[in-house]
């Protein structure tokens, strides 16, 4: 009977072997590719319409991921199930599209059935296959031959290395395309506005300021006691101090008041003139929210006034306004 340690070691060996096999097959593909890949990249770059990716079974699952990666990195793309294509979805293909068909055998029945229609429509065909002599390869405009691949599955039956290699190839194509397009993080963020990257690269201070319902301000000659009530009412623990024209000239926090009290100063009935911080750092509405967060973290601020071009405050940001957005 195997001990727990012996059993775990046996599993670990199998896992390492599978990983080594798949990694080896990916590296073999690197050496199989030739200059024809440049023609494929150029054709995709010059395509003004869509890259339509199709495949059955596991190849279809990989195709969905490749289509998603293409779409998120600047190459308009979607996945088309060949079975659904046979029942009306071929209408999604136009003569200006490129169809990328994935089939390790190159003989997948459903794909073979849609090829004549794709040809009649006029779309170009790129195939990703395991054999250049397959039917799919022979009927394609361009062929990426991934070759005869050793599966990580010891039975040689379950698609393992083949799907991994195809997935890696799709990623490599997407990377080549985004480099050719000089695709930048800001472009990526446009396709991911709901994610943390999108928020970091697109969200401006103005987006947050518009949602703020309080903008506590005080005049330099206001009484400390009255200003303290404003702080409590706003829940921000601070007020922006403005001059006679309504422009920012300072900021006062409840911490400033507490420090005066600990010194023994009776400040509650005095004016805030002598205790507020003059010429505070502010953030403008068109600046990124991440810049506001950086300022607050660098200076250990909890609040930061938001100003318009005329330096008039429209909101008082609290650091929690930013951190709760996942910035």
C-alpha positions, 0 to 999 in steps of 0.5 A: 500500500502506498503512503500519502507521501509516495502517492503525492510524489507519483501525482507530482511526477505525472503533472511535471511530465505533462507540463514538460511535454506541452512546453516542449511542443510549444517550443517545437512550434516556434521552429516550425513557423516560417515567413508565411506568417508575415503574410497572414499578419499583414492580411489581418492588419489590412482586413477592414472587417472581422476575423471570424474564428471557428472550430468544433469541440475542444478546438472550438473552446480554444477558438473562443478564447483566441477570438476574445483575445483578438477583440480585446487587443484591437482586432475585431473578432468573434467566434462562429460555431460551425454547427450554428453556421450550417443553420443560418449563421453563415449570414454573419460572414461577408466577403471582406471578412477572414475566417480562421478555421481550427482543426487538428485533423483538418477533416472536421466534418462540420467545418468541411460542410461550411467551406463551400459557402465561405468560398462562395461568400468570398471571405479569405480562409486561414486554417490552423491544422496539424497536417498541410495535406489535410482537406482543410489546409488544401482549401485554405488561402493560408495555412498554419501547420502546427505539425504532429504533436505529442499529446500530454495524455498518455493514451494519446487520445485527449486533446492536451498538447494540441489545444495548448499549442493552438492557444499559445499560437493564438496569443502569439498572433494577438501579440504580433498584431497589437505590436504592429498596431502600436496598441497602448494600455489606453486602447486596451482600457477602452475595451475593458472599462469595467475592469480595474485597468479600465478604471485606472486608465479612464476614470477621471476625477470629474466622474467621481466629483459628479457623484459627490453630494457634498462640497463643504466650504468655509470662509477664512473669517468663519468661526471654528465652531460653525465650521466644525458643525459643517465638518460633522454634517458632511462626514468628511472631517474637513472643509475647503477654505475659499476666498471672497471670489470663491476660489480655494485658498486653504483647507481645514481638517478636524485634525487641525482643530484637535491639535489646537485643543491639545495645546490648550488653546480655546479655539472654538469661538475663534476664527479659522484664519490662523489654523487652516492650511494655506495654499493646499494641493488640489486636483483638477477635474480632468486629471485621472482618479489614480493621480488623485490617489497617488497625491493622497498617498504620497502626502498622507492626505485623507481629503483632497479638494477638486477644482475647476479651471477657475480654481473654484471647488466643486467637491472634496474627495475622501480617500475612501471614494477612491479605494472603494473603486478598486484603484 
